[in-house]
């Protein structure tokens, strides 16, 4: 199991499905992210290499990307 943005992603799931546990990431966004990072969509979470995992973590934790906490803060401030 790996942990991204406070969520444990299940080892048996394909990465494109596992990423949808993160607030702000749906199937289409998940597929776009993986395509941009050149990570195979159907690779299981447990089969990610450390390089692929670090690329994914770095991408998701950028302040310019609005997922999880950043997205929740954005909408809380507006309303």
N, C-alpha and C positions, 0 to 999 in steps of 0.2 A: 504494500500500500504506500502510495506517495501522498504528500500533503502540499497543496497549492492554495494560496490565499485563504488559509484556514479550513480547507475542506480535504478530507481523506478521499482519494480516488481509488475505487475498487480495482484490484489487480486483474480480475477476469474480464473486465469490460474493455471494449475498444476505446482508444483514447478520445475519439471524436464524440462518443457518448458520455464518457466520464467527465469531460470538460463542462457538460451542461449542468452539473451540480453547482457550478459557480454562478452567482447572481449576475445576470447581464449577458450570459453566454447561452445562446440557443444552438440548435443544430447547424444552421447556416453560418453563424459566426464562428463556431468551432471548426467547421470545415475550412473556412477562409483563413483562420489563424494557422492551422496545420499546413495548408497549402503554401502559405507565405513562408513558413519555416522549413519547408521540404521534409515534413514528417508524414509518413504513411498513415492514412486515415484509419485503417483497420488493425493497426498494431495494438496489441494488448498493453495495458498500463505497465504490467510487470516486465514487458520486453523492451521498454524504453531504455536507450543507452543513457549514460550520465550526461553526454553532450546534448542529446535531444531534450532531456529533462531540464538542463540548465538553460538552454535556448528558450524553452517554453516558460520557465519561471521568470527569466529576465524580461521577456516580452510582456507577460501578464502583470508584472510589478511596476512597469513604467508608469509614471504619473500621467502621461498623455493618454493612456488607455483607461477607460472608465468602466471598471468591473468591480464587483463586490463592494468593499468599503467606500471607495471613491464614488461609485454610482449612488450608493445609499445616502452619502453625505450631500451629494449634488441635489437630490430630490428633497431631502429634509430641509435644506436651506431655502429652496424655492417656495415651499408651502408652509 
